[in-house]
């Protein structure tokens, strides 16, 4: 990659040269994870009470440290391939994911109910037919977006019958392209947009008002959910999107779908994707699932605030995505 790139900035061509984002587990790594998971299970503790002491790792720590460096100051994401999930039940695999997360950051709540670990699967519901349902609970396409806290960790347990391709984009690279080619729209995207809170805000507000992109402390951060920006328009008190705003959002979506910026992959069972929310957009294609519950597409997800804090812009303070991280760092 170029020497003058920002943290988290990459294109698909860069990933072909710099493959530090792909971390395949060897036999020793797998044995280490199996032993740590068995140790944690033998403690008989609730998964949310487990700490590093309950999940002792040795060899695999090297790859965890490589991942942390990439997420914090490198490309902004990694893919672990080959976690030994076949050794354990689904419930036991959640212990494995939680244990790995303990080495990376602090788990944060993912909804108003305070859930720290989400099962990402199709519930049979539709986003458009509910005011509080979230996209991950459906088999519908998830357009490019960001999650909450510093990073999300997504572990694949099972794939769908067909579809469900995962996609990643550097939001930093997308913003730089917009700033270079359409500076007028780059300015628009640094102004406030209204996001539907989907009844998840602790302060009960229907929407939150924030820019898509923020320049702060020599970094470019992003918070994006086109679907939630569009669904916020159902509230009469929310200003209608201007033509310029629509054009700017359309340009983001166009760039995210381009071959220059978009990394597409089918996550395999045992793949663990970890990415910075500040520098990465991700999406998922619609999918067709199996009818049997035991075969349905299933992912486990953590949101984590990193031990090494990333400077956060003040405008994120009261968002449902970053508010817990602000509070944890004593910034509230």
C-alpha positions, 0 to 999 in steps of 0.5 A, a space after each residue: 500500500 501507499 505510504 501516505 494512506 490513512 488508517 483503514 484506507 484500502 482498495 481491492 488492488 491494495 488487498 491483492 498486494 497486502 494480504 495481512 488481512 487474511 489469517 489462516 489457523 494452523 494445527 497449533 492455533 486450533 489446538 490452542 483454541 480447543 483447549 482454551 474453550 474446554 478450560 472455559 467450559 470446565 469453569 461452569 461460569 456463565 459465558 458473560 462472566 468469563 475472562 482471559 483467565 478462564 480462556 488461556 491462550 498461548 500460540 493463538 495470541 500471536 494471530 490475535 495480536 496481528 489482528 489487533 494491529 490491522 484493525 487499530 492502525 492497518 487495513 481496519 479488518 481481518 478474516 480468521 479462517 478455520 476456527 475449530 467450531 466443529 468440535 463444539 455445540 453452538 452454545 459452546 462455540 459462543 464461549 469460544 467467540 467470547 473468549 477470543 473477544 476478551 483478548 481484543 476489547 470490551 463487549 458492548 451492548 447491541 440493543 436496548 435490552 442490553 444483549 452482549 452477544 447476538 445470534 444473526 439469523 433469519 427470524 422470518 420477519 420483514 424489516 418493512 413490516 416492523 418499526 423496531 426489527 433490525 436487518 440482521 433478523 431477516 434474510 433480506 439484503 443488508 445494504 452497506 452500513 456500520 455496527 456499534 462500538 469500535 469493532 464488530 466480530 462476526 463468526 460464521 456457524 452455517 451458511 444459507 442454502 444459497 446467497 448471503 455473500 458478505 462484502 467489505 469496503 473501506 469507508 475511508 477510501 470511499 470518502 477520499 474518492 468522493 472528496 476528490 471527485 465531488 467535493 460538494 457532496 463530500 461537504 454534504 456528507 459531513 453535515 447532519 443526517 437523520 437516522 432511524 433509531 429502530 426503538 433501540 436508543 436508551 434516551 427513547 429518541 426516534 432518530 439520531 442526527 449525525 453526519 455520515 463522515 467526520 474528520 477528527 484528530 487526523 482520522 476519517 470516521 464514518 457512521 452509515 446506515 442508508 436503510 435507517 436514513 431512508 426509514 427515518 423519513 416515515 416520521 413527519 417531524 423529520 426533514 425530507 432528504 434534499 436532492 443533494 443529500 440523495 445524490 450524495 448517498 447514491 454516490 456512496 452506494 455506487 462506490 461501495 458496489 464498485 469492483 475498485 472498492 468492494 471485497 466480496 466473499 462467502 464466509 465459511 463455517 469457522 470464519 471470523 470477520 473482525 472489522 473497525 466500524 469507524 473505517 469499514 462499511 459492510 453488507 450482506 446479500 439476500 439469501 435463501 435458507 433451509 427450512 430446517 432450523 438446525 440448518 439455517 444460516 447462523 452467525 454469532 456477533 460481538 461488538 467490542 470497544 478496543 483496549 487501545 482507544 481510537 479518538 472519537 468525534 464529539 458528535 458520536 457521544 450520544 449515539 446508540 452505536 458509540 455511546 457505550 464506548 464513550 461511557 466506558 472511556 470516561 468521556 461522558 
